[in-house]
Each structure stands twice: as structure tokens, then as C-alpha cells.
């Protein structure tokens, strides 16, 4: 495990806890980042988005469509020289339908040599929803 990995992982966790995810996107993510959800979201053709602009849009879409009641996380958990994971817990309501969800999700992040996040992958367990 290297210092750059630990620094990036800890910084992302702190941004998530401080609700400064936009700053995390600007400072910690590579411009050509790839983000992969477990499945395509309604209205999206793919579960995968490429690039920082697409990732900003993904975050904006979430904020527009969901009211978050509570969110927590644990981690980071480090693996090797270039990967770390975070476990997220979310309690949110879909604004259009009024459906409330409580979910646990695991995110795996891969960084480059400079410590920029180049890939994020999300995993969920339907039994925990």
C-alpha cells in the first residue's frame, strides 16, 4: 500500500462525510474517469459513464431525483497499490414516486500513479435494500 493511495482514499471519505462531493470530483478524479453502476438507471442506455462531465451529470441527476434522509459510510478499505473500497449506506426517497429506499452499496475505486481516481465500480446486494 502506498501513501498516495491512502491519501486519495481518506480524502474521498472525508469529502463524502462533509458533503463536498463536487470538490472531490474536481480534485480527486481523473478527467477520463469511468463509473460503473450495477445496472443502467431508468432513462440511461448504459450502466457505465465516461468522463468527468458525465460523472457530474450523474451526481446532479441523483440530487434532482432523490431526497436523501440519511447517509453513512465506512472505509476506506485498501487493496494493493491502486485500489480501495468504501461501503455506503443510504436512506432516500425517490421524489417522483415517493418510494423510499434503504440500501447498502460497496464501491471499488482504482487510482492512477498520481492518485487520481480513474475507475469506480458500485456493487449492491438486493437483500440489503
Secondary structure, 3 states (H helix, E strand, C coil): CCHHHHHHHHHHHHHHHHCCHHHHHHHHEEEEEEEECCCCCCCCCCCEEECHHHHHHHHHHHHHHEEEEEEEEEEEEEECCCEEEEEEEEEEEECCCCCEEEEEEEEEEEECCCCCEEEEEEEECHHHC
